[in-house]
């Protein structure tokens, strides 16, 4: 990546941080995705859909928090590799603690 491109990306990242707060880079097989932390609205949509359609719920969650690449490029990537949705969705769920388990006991 040229210095000009690196500087442009660094500037965009600073803009995104101002807009979204914490942002994260998720990389799968060399492709990079910039995402933000899901909030209550995104998690609510996800939880309402996950039992009926795990694939669709994961895809929607990633779309809701995706900052980069643009949706057109993201759509091209998942058209080429539909399994990518599951990889991205699982990675997001694990990273943000959506797969944690608690302990329940009678007291």
N, C-alpha and C positions, 0 to 999 in steps of 0.2 A: 504494500500500500504506500503510495507516495506521501510525502510530508503534507502536501496540500489536502489530500483526502483525510489524513489523520487529524489535521487541524479542523477540518469541516465536521468530522465525526465528533471530535471533542466538544465543539461548539454546540452541536445538536444535542449531545448528551447533557450538557449544562442546561439547555433550554428544557429538555424533558424533565430533569430533576426539579427545576423550578415549578413546572406544571404538575408533576405527579408525585413529587417527594422521592422516596427510594425507588430506584429502578434496578433491574437485574438483567444480566446477559445469560441466556440459555443457549448452549451450543450442542448440536446434534450432527455428527458426521461432517464437521466443517462448516455447516450452515449456522449462522448466528441469528438469534431472536432477542429483541429487547422487550422486556415485559415490565409491568408494574405489579405491585402486590394487589391481589383481589380484595375488594371491599365487601361489605355486607350485601349490597345488591347483586353482585356477581355470584357470591356464594349461595344466596337464596335461589337464584335462577338455576345454579348447578344442582343444588340439593333437591329442588322440585323435579328435575329432569333425570337425575342419575339412575334411579331405580328402573325407569322405563326404557332408557336409552343411554347406556354408558358412553358409547362412541359420540353421540350427539351432544351429551352433556360436557364431555371433555373438549370437544371441538368448540362449543359455545364459550366455555370458560377461557380457553386460550384466545379466541377472537376478542373477548371482552377486555382482556388485559394486555393484548398485543400492542406494542408501540411501533416496532419495526421488525420485519419489513412491512411495506404497504400491503394492504389486503390482497391486491391483485397478485403480487409476487407470492404471498403466503398461499393463496388459492392454487396457484400453479404448482407449488411444491407439494401440496397435499393431493392434488390430482395425479401427480406423477408417483407419489408414494403415500397411499391412504393410511398405512400403518403409522405414519409419522404423527398423526393426530393422537394416537394412544401413547406414543413415547413422550410427546410434549405434555399431554394431559397428566400422565402419571408422574412425570418429573415435577410439574407444577404442584400437584397435590402433595407429593412427598416433601418438597422443599418448604411449602407454607404450612405444613403440619396437618393437612386434611386427612391423613391416614393414621393419626395417633390413636392409641387405644388407652382407655382408662381402666381402673380396677374398681369393681363394685363388690361390696360385701355387706352382709347383714350386720347391723349393730344393735 
